[in-house]
Amino acid sequence: MQQHDDRQRVLDATDLVAVVGEHISLKRKGREHVGICPFHDDSSPSLHVVTHKGNAFYKCFACGASGNAIDFMMNYHRLDFPGALKALADRAGFELTTRDSARRSDSNGIGRSDLLEANSCACKFYQSQLARCDHSNPINGMLLERGIDEQMQQRFGLGLSPDAWNQFHDTIERARRESSRSTPLPSDQVFVAAGLLKPRRDGSGMIDAFRNRIMFPIMDEMGRTIAFGARQIDAEDSPKYLNSPESDLFHKSRSLYGIHQARQAIIDQGHAIVTEGYTDVIACHRGGFSNTVATLGTALTADHVRLLRRLTDNVVLLFDGDAAGAKAADRAMELFMGESITLRIATLPEGMDPDDLLKSPDGTDRLRQAIDTAPDALEFMLARFRSSLSETESVWDRQKVLMHMLEHLGTLGFASMDGIRKQFVVAALSDLTGIPVDRILSSIPTARQARPRPAADQGHSTDAPINPLPGTGASPARREAEQRVLGILLCNSELLEESLELDADSFSVPEHRTIFTCLAESGSSAKIQEIMSMIPDKATSALVGDLYYRTSDFCPEATSEIIQLLQDSARDLASTIRLEDDRTARQADAFQTPEQVQRRLQELRERGPDMTTIARARIGSDSQTDSIPSQPRSSMK
């Protein structure tokens, strides 16, 4: 009961639009808010957040994802129920009355919550080590040289792994002995799985995995530490950067450094800036560009694009102005080419990174201008083509440059591009080379076609009828009548008190019976999110949101009109039930014993070969059929 009370307290204290809006970009549409669904590869807004009439739930009409604020946190962040409940309670600023130690574990018994706890312990330890460094310490000087002052250190949670073999491990052991915590610290095996400790080669104990390095915590969108990036202090300690190993928590190809600090700014400002490193992100945030993130030593991936697309449809890639930066831009363009997202490329003066530029005179203004005037990716590519073409001296060289460009377009997925974009590119190439548009089109390789989208990403018309539930055995008319009544009651639960002569047996579909039963148990003050949470079956719970959303569009505002609509729908359902019951009774009464079946077949045989008499026999009563004289086929004129 206490956990249920906590759950309701959390839901009552949570603004669902605010929670979802902190994770994806939402836009108001009538009484609702819509956005890109984060639970499938969505290209157009298909997630709807409904909050009117005291209800609060989200529903995606492409992939079917639905639920309340707790469901959203569980599905988006892969939290268990207690974890999602606590996250929302912390957000609302109150303590829960219950604790649940349930943990999802891997085959070794190590769960995500264990790894998060280990990373949290390590983060606090590293931060405490950096805090002990006074201003005269060379490490502080090293950070300040990069423009990472105390404010930025705290904003990004930077720390220091000491130049010692086992200081972190000894600190953990001492904390275990002295701890008065109700929940013990994770075991050494958990810290090993998180990449924070290593077994000694001789098996005699543990040593620290990170030593004598600046520690950059890598956080998820909730601000939980999921890994670390460790930068060398001594130039002889290679490599320059070490990352935590990949785990159930951390995948480099899916993670962006600074996403927790930048997420809300990306949504608010309507675009994201993507750079190439930890210090670039911190420098940009220090310079006022708080919507900046970075990849973690990898090129942009499709998972990165999907993460960004939930927050914005406008991305600026900020790359160094060298050959490596140009190659990175090319790789990124392939990912964005077929997406409904604007990609712009901002390049810096050669040999400069964002930190260098921001330290220069008027650096902030110069960087802002570079971002504001950054060309569209296609314009960027055409500008490079124009530059290469201008350097050619012969027709043969011009042909080679053009063919290279056309092959590059084919590699990037030209076939999957929007039609208008295609025309723009081909027309520009035609103008630059003097070659007809149709000839250029026919010369672009088509071997690589666009990757097919999942069926769920093709869009979903909210005007389509509700899909019938499979395997129910109910007729389409019966299903439709039941759903119409349920939809009206879900939108207007106070009408449950009307005298409708309905009960659970009025619904032939098991899922419909479940929904009606939950409605009846909740009473006239029932809310959609409560009904959905009462139903463990995900498909049935999703149907609740489906019925509510579709019915709310045509329900009248006046109470008297709603009551009339409900009464009419209830009468239609009753009529459908009577028709089906009559049909079932006739079928049951038609042939009750084998002897009656044999007698009926004999009667039909005696009527002769005229098929019309059999047809009449099927649709008429026995007495009517017997009154029709039989005629041999040969006597018919």
C-alpha positions as CSV (number, residue, x, y, z in Angstrom):
1,M,0.0,0.0,0.0
2,Q,2.9,2.4,0.9
3,Q,4.4,1.8,-2.5
4,H,1.1,2.5,-4.2
5,D,0.8,5.7,-2.2
6,D,4.3,6.7,-3.2
7,R,3.5,6.0,-6.8
8,Q,0.4,8.2,-6.7
9,R,2.3,11.0,-4.9
10,V,4.9,10.9,-7.6
11,L,2.4,11.0,-10.4
12,D,0.4,13.8,-8.7
13,A,3.6,15.9,-8.3
14,T,4.9,15.3,-11.8
15,D,4.1,17.5,-14.9
16,L,4.3,14.9,-17.7
17,V,4.8,17.5,-20.4
18,A,7.7,18.9,-18.5
19,V,9.3,15.4,-17.9
20,V,8.9,14.4,-21.6
21,G,9.9,17.8,-22.7
22,E,13.2,17.5,-20.8
23,H,14.0,14.5,-23.0
24,I,12.6,15.3,-26.4
25,S,11.5,18.5,-28.2
26,L,7.7,18.9,-27.8
27,K,5.4,21.3,-29.7
28,R,1.9,22.1,-28.8
29,K,-0.8,20.8,-31.2
30,G,-4.3,21.7,-30.0
31,R,-4.8,20.5,-26.5
32,E,-1.8,18.1,-26.8
33,H,1.9,18.2,-27.3
34,V,3.7,16.1,-30.0
35,G,7.3,15.2,-30.6
36,I,9.6,12.6,-32.1
37,C,9.1,9.3,-30.4
38,P,12.3,8.2,-28.6
39,F,11.2,4.5,-28.6
40,H,11.6,3.8,-32.3
41,D,13.3,5.2,-35.3
42,D,10.8,8.0,-35.8
43,S,11.1,10.6,-38.6
44,S,8.0,12.7,-38.0
45,P,6.3,13.5,-34.7
46,S,4.2,10.5,-33.7
47,L,4.4,10.7,-29.9
48,H,1.4,12.5,-28.3
49,V,1.3,13.8,-24.7
50,V,-2.3,14.1,-23.4
51,T,-2.9,16.1,-20.2
52,H,-6.4,17.5,-20.5
53,K,-9.4,16.4,-18.4
54,G,-7.1,15.5,-15.5
55,N,-5.4,12.8,-17.5
56,A,-1.7,12.6,-18.1
57,F,-0.3,9.9,-20.5
58,Y,1.8,9.6,-23.6
59,K,1.0,7.6,-26.7
60,C,2.9,6.9,-29.9
61,F,0.7,6.0,-32.8
62,A,3.5,4.5,-34.8
63,C,5.2,2.0,-32.4
64,G,2.4,1.8,-29.7
65,A,4.6,3.0,-26.8
66,S,2.3,4.5,-24.0
67,G,2.1,5.1,-20.3
68,N,2.5,7.6,-17.6
69,A,5.5,9.5,-16.3
70,I,6.9,6.5,-14.5
71,D,6.6,4.3,-17.6
72,F,8.4,7.0,-19.6
73,M,11.3,7.1,-17.2
74,M,11.5,3.3,-17.1
75,N,11.5,2.9,-20.9
76,Y,13.6,5.9,-21.8
77,H,16.4,5.4,-19.2
78,R,16.0,1.6,-18.8
79,L,15.2,1.9,-15.1
80,D,13.3,-0.5,-13.0
81,F,10.1,0.6,-11.3
82,P,11.8,1.7,-8.0
83,G,14.5,3.5,-9.9
84,A,12.0,5.5,-12.0
85,L,9.9,6.2,-8.9
86,K,13.0,7.5,-7.0
87,A,14.2,9.6,-10.0
88,L,10.8,11.4,-10.2
89,A,10.6,11.8,-6.4
90,D,14.0,13.4,-6.4
91,R,12.9,15.6,-9.2
92,A,9.8,16.6,-7.3
93,G,11.8,17.2,-4.1
94,F,10.4,14.6,-1.6
95,E,11.5,11.4,0.0
96,L,9.8,8.1,-0.7
97,T,8.3,6.1,2.2
98,T,9.4,2.8,0.7
99,R,12.6,1.3,-0.6
100,D,12.9,-1.5,-3.0
101,S,16.3,-3.1,-3.4
102,A,15.3,-5.1,-6.6
103,R,18.2,-5.0,-9.1
104,R,18.3,-6.1,-12.7
105,S,21.4,-8.3,-13.0
106,D,23.5,-9.8,-15.7
107,S,24.6,-13.5,-15.7
108,N,27.3,-12.7,-13.1
109,G,24.7,-11.1,-10.7
110,I,25.9,-7.6,-11.4
111,G,23.0,-5.2,-12.2
112,R,22.9,-1.8,-13.8
113,S,22.2,-0.2,-10.4
114,D,25.4,-1.9,-9.1
115,L,27.5,-0.3,-11.9
116,L,25.9,3.1,-11.3
117,E,26.7,2.9,-7.6
118,A,30.3,1.9,-8.4
119,N,30.7,4.8,-10.8
120,S,29.1,7.2,-8.3
121,C,31.6,6.2,-5.6
122,A,34.5,6.6,-8.0
123,C,33.3,10.0,-9.2
124,K,33.1,11.3,-5.6
125,F,36.6,9.9,-4.9
126,Y,38.2,11.5,-8.0
127,Q,36.5,14.8,-7.3
128,S,37.8,14.8,-3.7
129,Q,41.3,14.2,-5.0
130,L,41.1,17.2,-7.3
131,A,39.6,19.4,-4.6
132,R,42.8,18.8,-2.5
133,C,45.0,20.3,-5.1
134,D,45.8,23.9,-4.2
135,H,46.3,26.7,-6.7
136,S,50.0,26.1,-6.9
137,N,49.6,22.5,-8.0
138,P,50.7,21.9,-11.6
139,I,47.4,20.1,-12.3
140,N,45.4,23.2,-11.6
141,G,47.7,25.1,-13.8
142,M,47.2,22.5,-16.6
143,L,43.4,22.8,-16.3
144,L,43.4,26.6,-16.2
145,E,45.7,26.6,-19.3
146,R,42.8,24.9,-21.1
147,G,40.3,27.4,-19.7
148,I,38.8,24.9,-17.3
149,D,38.3,27.0,-14.2
150,E,36.8,25.9,-10.9
151,Q,33.3,26.7,-12.1
152,M,33.6,24.4,-15.2
153,Q,35.3,21.7,-13.1
154,Q,32.2,21.6,-10.9
155,R,29.7,21.9,-13.8
156,F,31.2,18.8,-15.5
157,G,32.2,17.0,-12.3
158,L,35.9,16.7,-13.2
159,G,38.3,14.8,-10.9
160,L,41.7,13.4,-10.5
161,S,43.0,9.8,-10.2
162,P,46.1,9.9,-7.9
163,D,49.5,8.7,-9.0
164,A,49.3,5.6,-6.8
165,W,48.6,1.9,-7.4
166,N,45.8,1.2,-5.1
167,Q,44.7,4.4,-3.3
168,F,41.1,4.2,-4.7
169,H,40.8,0.5,-3.7
170,D,42.1,1.2,-0.2
171,T,39.6,4.0,0.1
172,I,36.8,1.6,-0.8
173,E,38.0,-1.0,1.7
174,R,38.1,1.6,4.5
175,A,34.7,2.9,3.6
176,R,33.3,-0.7,3.8
177,R,34.7,-1.1,7.3
178,E,33.5,2.2,8.5
179,S,30.2,2.5,6.6
180,S,27.0,2.8,8.5
181,R,24.9,2.7,5.3
182,S,21.9,0.4,5.2
183,T,23.0,-0.7,1.7
184,P,26.6,-2.0,1.6
185,L,29.1,-0.7,-1.0
186,P,29.4,-2.8,-4.2
187,S,31.8,-5.7,-4.2
188,D,35.3,-5.5,-5.9
189,Q,33.8,-7.6,-8.7
190,V,31.4,-4.7,-9.5
191,F,34.2,-2.2,-9.6
192,V,36.1,-4.5,-11.9
193,A,33.1,-4.8,-14.2
194,A,32.9,-1.0,-14.3
195,G,36.5,-0.8,-15.3
196,L,37.6,1.0,-12.1
197,L,39.7,-1.8,-10.6
198,K,41.9,-4.5,-12.0
199,P,43.1,-7.8,-10.4
200,R,46.9,-8.0,-9.8
201,R,48.7,-10.3,-12.1
202,D,49.7,-12.6,-9.2
203,G,46.2,-12.7,-8.0
204,S,47.1,-11.2,-4.6
205,G,44.5,-8.4,-4.7
206,M,43.3,-5.3,-6.7
207,I,44.9,-2.3,-8.2
208,D,43.4,1.0,-9.5
209,A,42.5,1.0,-13.2
210,F,43.1,4.8,-13.6
211,R,46.2,6.4,-12.2
212,N,47.6,9.9,-12.5
213,R,45.0,11.2,-14.9
214,I,42.4,14.0,-15.2
215,M,39.0,12.3,-14.9
216,F,36.1,13.4,-17.1
217,P,32.8,11.7,-15.9
218,I,30.6,10.6,-18.8
219,M,27.0,11.1,-17.9
220,D,23.7,10.0,-19.3
221,E,20.8,12.4,-19.8
222,M,19.8,12.0,-16.2
223,G,23.2,13.1,-15.0
224,R,24.2,9.6,-13.8
225,T,27.9,8.7,-14.3
226,I,28.0,5.8,-16.7
227,A,31.8,5.9,-17.6
228,F,34.9,7.9,-17.4
229,G,37.3,9.6,-19.9
230,A,40.8,9.8,-18.4
231,R,43.4,12.3,-19.9
232,Q,47.1,11.8,-19.3
233,I,49.0,14.2,-17.0
234,D,52.4,12.9,-17.8
235,A,53.1,12.9,-21.5
236,E,54.9,9.5,-21.1
237,D,51.7,7.8,-20.0
238,S,50.1,6.7,-23.2
239,P,47.6,6.7,-24.6
240,K,46.6,10.3,-24.2
241,Y,43.0,9.3,-23.4
242,L,41.6,6.2,-21.7
243,N,37.9,5.4,-21.6
244,S,36.0,3.0,-19.4
245,P,35.2,-0.3,-21.0
246,E,31.9,-0.7,-22.7
247,S,29.2,-2.2,-20.4
248,D,25.5,-2.6,-20.0
249,L,25.6,1.1,-19.0
250,F,28.1,2.5,-21.5
251,H,28.4,2.3,-25.3
252,K,30.6,4.9,-27.0
253,S,28.6,4.7,-30.2
254,R,25.4,5.7,-28.3
255,S,26.8,8.2,-25.8
256,L,27.6,11.9,-26.2
257,Y,29.8,13.8,-23.8
258,G,28.0,16.7,-22.2
259,I,24.5,15.6,-23.1
260,H,23.2,16.0,-19.5
261,Q,24.5,19.6,-19.3
262,A,23.4,20.5,-22.9
263,R,20.1,18.7,-23.3
264,Q,17.8,21.5,-22.1
265,A,19.8,24.2,-24.0
266,I,19.5,22.1,-27.2
267,I,15.7,22.0,-26.8
268,D,15.4,25.7,-25.9
269,Q,17.7,27.0,-28.6
270,G,16.5,24.7,-31.3
271,H,19.8,23.3,-32.4
272,A,22.7,21.2,-31.2
273,I,26.5,21.8,-31.7
274,V,28.6,18.7,-32.1
275,T,32.4,18.9,-31.5
276,E,35.2,16.4,-31.3
277,G,36.4,16.2,-27.7
278,Y,35.8,16.8,-23.9
279,T,37.8,20.0,-23.7
280,D,36.0,21.4,-26.8
281,V,32.7,20.9,-25.1
282,I,33.8,22.6,-21.9
283,A,35.4,25.5,-23.8
284,C,32.1,26.0,-25.7
285,H,30.0,25.9,-22.5
286,R,32.4,28.4,-20.9
287,G,32.0,30.7,-23.9
288,G,28.2,30.6,-23.7
289,F,27.5,27.8,-26.2
290,S,25.7,25.6,-23.7
291,N,24.0,23.5,-26.4
292,T,27.3,21.7,-27.2
293,V,28.1,18.0,-27.0
294,A,30.9,15.7,-28.4
295,T,31.4,12.2,-29.6
296,L,33.7,10.0,-27.5
297,G,36.6,9.3,-29.8
298,T,34.4,7.9,-32.5
299,A,32.8,9.2,-35.6
300,L,29.1,10.1,-35.4
301,T,26.9,7.0,-35.5
302,A,23.2,6.4,-36.4
303,D,22.5,6.1,-32.6
304,H,24.0,9.5,-32.1
305,V,21.8,10.9,-34.8
306,R,18.7,9.3,-33.3
307,L,19.6,10.7,-29.8
308,L,20.0,14.3,-31.3
309,R,16.9,14.0,-33.4
310,R,14.7,13.6,-30.3
311,L,15.9,17.0,-29.1
312,T,16.1,19.0,-32.2
313,D,15.9,18.9,-36.0
314,N,18.8,21.2,-36.5
315,V,22.4,20.1,-35.9
316,V,25.7,22.0,-36.5
317,L,28.9,20.0,-36.8
318,L,31.8,22.1,-35.5
319,F,35.0,20.5,-36.9
320,D,38.6,21.6,-37.0
321,G,39.6,23.2,-40.3
322,D,42.0,20.5,-41.4
323,A,41.9,17.4,-43.6
324,A,40.7,15.3,-40.6
325,G,37.8,17.7,-40.0
326,A,36.8,17.5,-43.6
327,K,36.8,13.7,-43.5
328,A,34.7,13.7,-40.3
329,A,32.2,16.0,-42.0
330,D,31.9,13.6,-45.0
331,R,31.3,10.6,-42.6
332,A,28.6,12.6,-40.8
333,M,26.9,13.7,-43.9
334,E,26.2,10.1,-44.9
335,L,24.2,9.6,-41.7
336,F,22.1,12.7,-42.1
337,M,21.5,12.5,-45.8
338,G,18.3,10.6,-45.7
339,E,17.0,12.1,-42.5
340,S,14.4,14.8,-42.0
341,I,16.9,17.0,-40.1
342,T,18.9,20.0,-41.1
343,L,22.7,19.4,-40.9
344,R,25.1,22.4,-41.2
345,I,28.9,22.3,-41.2
346,A,30.9,24.9,-39.4
347,T,34.6,24.8,-40.0
348,L,37.2,26.7,-38.0
349,P,40.4,28.3,-39.3
350,E,43.0,25.6,-40.0
351,G,45.0,24.5,-37.0
352,M,42.4,25.9,-34.5
353,D,40.0,24.1,-32.3
354,P,37.1,25.7,-30.4
355,D,39.2,26.4,-27.4
356,D,41.9,28.1,-29.5
357,L,39.3,30.3,-31.2
358,L,37.5,31.3,-28.1
359,K,40.8,32.4,-26.5
360,S,41.6,34.7,-29.5
361,P,40.5,38.3,-29.7
362,D,36.7,38.5,-30.3
363,G,36.8,34.7,-30.2
364,T,33.2,34.3,-28.9
365,D,31.8,36.5,-31.7
366,R,33.9,34.7,-34.3
367,L,32.7,31.3,-33.2
368,R,29.1,32.5,-33.1
369,Q,29.4,33.9,-36.6
370,A,30.9,30.6,-37.8
371,I,27.9,28.7,-36.3
372,D,25.3,31.2,-37.5
373,T,26.6,31.3,-41.0
374,A,27.4,27.6,-41.3
375,P,26.2,26.3,-44.6
376,D,23.8,23.4,-45.2
377,A,25.7,20.1,-45.6
378,L,24.9,20.0,-49.3
379,E,26.0,23.6,-49.8
380,F,29.2,22.8,-48.0
381,M,29.8,19.8,-50.3
382,L,29.1,21.9,-53.4
383,A,31.4,24.7,-52.2
384,R,34.2,22.1,-51.9
385,F,33.4,20.8,-55.4
386,R,33.4,24.3,-56.8
387,S,36.9,24.9,-55.2
388,S,38.2,21.6,-56.6
389,L,36.8,22.4,-60.1
390,S,38.5,25.8,-60.1
391,E,41.9,24.2,-59.6
392,T,41.6,22.0,-62.7
393,E,43.4,22.9,-65.9
394,S,42.0,20.4,-68.5
395,V,38.7,18.9,-69.6
396,W,40.0,15.5,-68.4
397,D,40.7,16.8,-64.9
398,R,37.3,18.4,-64.8
399,Q,35.7,15.1,-65.7
400,K,37.6,13.3,-63.0
401,V,36.5,15.9,-60.4
402,L,32.9,15.6,-61.5
403,M,32.9,11.8,-61.6
404,H,34.5,11.7,-58.1
405,M,31.7,14.0,-56.9
406,L,28.9,11.8,-58.5
407,E,30.4,8.7,-56.9
408,H,30.6,10.5,-53.6
409,L,26.9,11.4,-53.9
410,G,26.0,7.8,-54.6
411,T,28.0,6.6,-51.6
412,L,26.2,9.1,-49.4
413,G,22.8,7.8,-50.4
414,F,21.7,10.3,-53.0
415,A,18.8,8.0,-53.9
416,S,17.3,8.4,-50.4
417,M,17.4,12.2,-50.5
418,D,14.3,14.4,-50.6
419,G,13.2,15.2,-54.2
420,I,13.7,19.0,-53.8
421,R,17.2,18.5,-52.4
422,K,18.0,16.3,-55.3
423,Q,16.9,18.9,-57.8
424,F,18.9,21.6,-56.0
425,V,22.1,19.5,-56.1
426,V,21.8,18.4,-59.7
427,A,20.9,21.9,-60.9
428,A,23.9,23.3,-59.1
429,L,26.2,20.7,-60.6
430,S,24.8,21.4,-64.0
431,D,25.4,25.2,-63.7
432,L,29.0,24.6,-62.6
433,T,29.9,22.1,-65.3
434,G,27.5,23.0,-68.2
435,I,26.4,19.4,-68.4
436,P,22.6,18.8,-68.8
437,V,20.7,17.8,-65.7
438,D,19.4,14.5,-67.1
439,R,22.9,13.4,-68.0
440,I,24.2,14.2,-64.5
441,L,21.2,12.3,-62.9
442,S,21.9,9.2,-65.1
443,S,25.6,9.2,-64.1
444,I,25.1,9.1,-60.3
445,P,25.6,5.5,-59.1
446,T,22.5,3.9,-57.8
447,A,24.0,0.7,-56.4
448,R,23.7,1.9,-52.8
449,Q,20.0,2.6,-52.1
450,A,18.6,4.1,-49.0
451,R,18.3,1.7,-46.1
452,P,14.6,0.7,-45.7
453,R,13.0,2.2,-42.7
454,P,11.2,0.0,-40.2
455,A,7.5,-0.3,-40.9
456,A,6.7,1.7,-37.7
457,D,8.7,4.7,-39.1
458,Q,6.5,5.1,-42.1
459,G,4.1,7.2,-40.2
460,H,0.7,6.4,-38.8
461,S,-2.6,8.2,-39.5
462,T,-4.4,9.0,-36.4
463,D,-7.6,8.9,-38.4
464,A,-7.2,5.2,-39.0
465,P,-9.6,2.8,-37.2
466,I,-8.5,1.1,-34.1
467,N,-6.9,-2.3,-35.0
468,P,-9.0,-5.2,-33.9
469,L,-7.4,-7.4,-31.3
470,P,-6.3,-10.8,-32.7
471,G,-7.8,-14.0,-31.6
472,T,-10.8,-12.6,-29.8
473,G,-13.5,-14.3,-31.8
474,A,-15.8,-11.3,-31.7
475,S,-17.3,-9.9,-34.9
476,P,-16.0,-6.6,-36.2
477,A,-19.4,-5.0,-35.4
478,R,-19.3,-6.2,-31.8
479,R,-15.7,-5.1,-31.3
480,E,-16.5,-1.7,-32.7
481,A,-19.6,-1.2,-30.5
482,E,-17.7,-2.3,-27.4
483,Q,-14.8,0.0,-28.1
484,R,-17.1,3.0,-28.8
485,V,-18.7,2.6,-25.4
486,L,-15.4,2.1,-23.6
487,G,-13.9,5.1,-25.3
488,I,-16.7,7.4,-24.2
489,L,-16.4,6.1,-20.6
490,L,-12.7,6.5,-20.6
491,C,-13.1,10.1,-21.6
492,N,-16.0,10.7,-19.2
493,S,-15.6,8.3,-16.3
494,E,-18.2,10.3,-14.3
495,L,-20.9,8.8,-16.6
496,L,-20.3,5.3,-15.1
497,E,-23.0,6.3,-12.7
498,E,-25.5,6.5,-15.5
499,S,-28.0,3.6,-15.6
500,L,-26.7,1.8,-18.7
501,E,-27.3,-1.8,-17.7
502,L,-23.7,-2.6,-18.6
503,D,-21.5,-5.1,-16.8
504,A,-18.3,-7.0,-17.6
505,D,-20.3,-9.7,-19.4
506,S,-21.5,-7.1,-21.9
507,F,-18.0,-7.2,-23.4
508,S,-17.1,-10.3,-25.4
509,V,-13.4,-9.4,-26.0
510,P,-11.3,-10.3,-22.9
511,E,-9.2,-7.1,-23.2
512,H,-12.4,-5.0,-23.3
513,R,-13.7,-6.8,-20.2
514,T,-10.5,-6.0,-18.4
515,I,-10.7,-2.3,-19.2
516,F,-14.4,-2.1,-18.1
517,T,-13.6,-3.9,-14.9
518,C,-10.8,-1.5,-14.1
519,L,-13.0,1.4,-14.9
520,A,-15.8,0.1,-12.6
521,E,-13.3,-0.5,-9.8
522,S,-11.8,3.0,-10.1
523,G,-15.2,4.7,-10.1
524,S,-16.3,8.0,-11.5
525,S,-13.0,9.8,-10.7
526,A,-10.9,7.4,-12.7
527,K,-7.9,8.8,-14.6
528,I,-6.4,7.3,-17.7
529,Q,-3.0,6.9,-16.2
530,E,-4.5,5.0,-13.3
531,I,-6.4,2.6,-15.5
532,M,-3.3,2.0,-17.6
533,S,-1.2,1.3,-14.5
534,M,-3.8,-1.2,-13.3
535,I,-3.4,-3.4,-16.4
536,P,-0.2,-5.5,-16.5
537,D,-0.7,-6.5,-20.1
538,K,1.1,-3.9,-22.2
539,A,-1.1,-4.4,-25.3
540,T,-4.3,-3.9,-23.3
541,S,-2.8,-0.9,-21.4
542,A,-1.8,0.6,-24.8
543,L,-5.4,0.1,-26.0
544,V,-6.7,2.2,-23.1
545,G,-4.6,5.2,-24.4
546,D,-5.7,4.4,-28.0
547,L,-9.4,4.4,-27.2
548,Y,-9.2,7.6,-25.1
549,Y,-7.1,9.5,-27.6
550,R,-9.3,8.7,-30.6
551,T,-12.6,9.2,-28.8
552,S,-11.7,12.5,-27.2
553,D,-11.5,14.0,-30.7
554,F,-15.2,13.6,-31.4
555,C,-16.8,13.7,-27.9
556,P,-19.0,16.8,-27.6
557,E,-18.3,19.3,-24.9
558,A,-21.9,19.6,-23.5
559,T,-22.6,17.0,-20.8
560,S,-26.1,16.4,-22.0
561,E,-24.8,15.6,-25.5
562,I,-22.2,13.2,-24.1
563,I,-24.8,11.4,-22.1
564,Q,-27.0,11.1,-25.2
565,L,-24.0,9.8,-27.2
566,L,-23.2,7.2,-24.5
567,Q,-26.8,6.1,-24.3
568,D,-27.0,5.7,-28.1
569,S,-23.7,3.7,-28.1
570,A,-24.9,1.5,-25.3
571,R,-28.2,0.8,-27.2
572,D,-26.1,0.0,-30.3
573,L,-24.0,-2.5,-28.3
574,A,-27.1,-4.1,-26.7
575,S,-28.7,-4.4,-30.2
576,T,-25.5,-6.0,-31.5
577,I,-25.4,-8.4,-28.6
578,R,-29.1,-9.4,-29.2
579,L,-28.4,-10.0,-32.9
580,E,-25.4,-12.2,-32.2
581,D,-27.3,-14.1,-29.5
582,D,-30.2,-14.7,-31.9
583,R,-27.8,-15.9,-34.6
584,T,-26.0,-18.2,-32.2
585,A,-29.4,-19.6,-30.9
586,R,-30.6,-20.3,-34.5
587,Q,-27.3,-22.0,-35.3
588,A,-27.5,-24.1,-32.1
589,D,-31.2,-25.0,-32.7
590,A,-30.9,-25.9,-36.4
591,F,-29.6,-29.4,-36.0
592,Q,-29.6,-30.8,-32.5
593,T,-29.1,-34.5,-33.1
594,P,-27.4,-36.7,-35.8
595,E,-30.9,-38.2,-36.6
596,Q,-32.2,-34.7,-37.3
597,V,-29.2,-34.0,-39.5
598,Q,-29.8,-37.2,-41.5
599,R,-33.6,-36.5,-41.8
600,R,-32.9,-32.9,-43.1
601,L,-30.4,-34.2,-45.7
602,Q,-32.9,-36.8,-46.9
603,E,-35.6,-34.0,-47.4
604,L,-33.2,-32.0,-49.5
605,R,-32.3,-35.0,-51.7
606,E,-36.0,-35.7,-52.3
607,R,-36.5,-32.2,-53.7
608,G,-34.4,-33.1,-56.7
609,P,-31.4,-31.4,-58.4
610,D,-32.8,-27.9,-58.5
611,M,-30.2,-25.9,-56.6
612,T,-32.6,-23.0,-56.0
613,T,-34.6,-25.1,-53.6
614,I,-31.4,-25.7,-51.6
615,A,-30.7,-22.0,-51.6
616,R,-34.2,-21.2,-50.4
617,A,-33.9,-23.8,-47.8
618,R,-30.7,-22.1,-46.4
619,I,-32.4,-18.7,-46.0
620,G,-36.0,-19.7,-45.2
621,S,-37.8,-21.5,-42.4
622,D,-38.8,-25.1,-42.8
623,S,-42.5,-24.4,-43.4
624,Q,-41.7,-21.8,-46.0
625,T,-39.3,-24.0,-47.8
626,D,-41.8,-27.0,-47.9
627,S,-44.4,-24.8,-49.5
628,I,-42.3,-24.1,-52.6
629,P,-42.9,-26.8,-55.2
630,S,-39.9,-28.5,-56.6
631,Q,-39.3,-28.6,-60.4
632,P,-36.9,-30.8,-62.3
633,R,-34.3,-28.8,-64.1
634,S,-35.3,-30.4,-67.4
635,S,-38.8,-28.9,-67.2
636,M,-37.6,-25.3,-66.7
637,K,-38.0,-23.1,-69.9
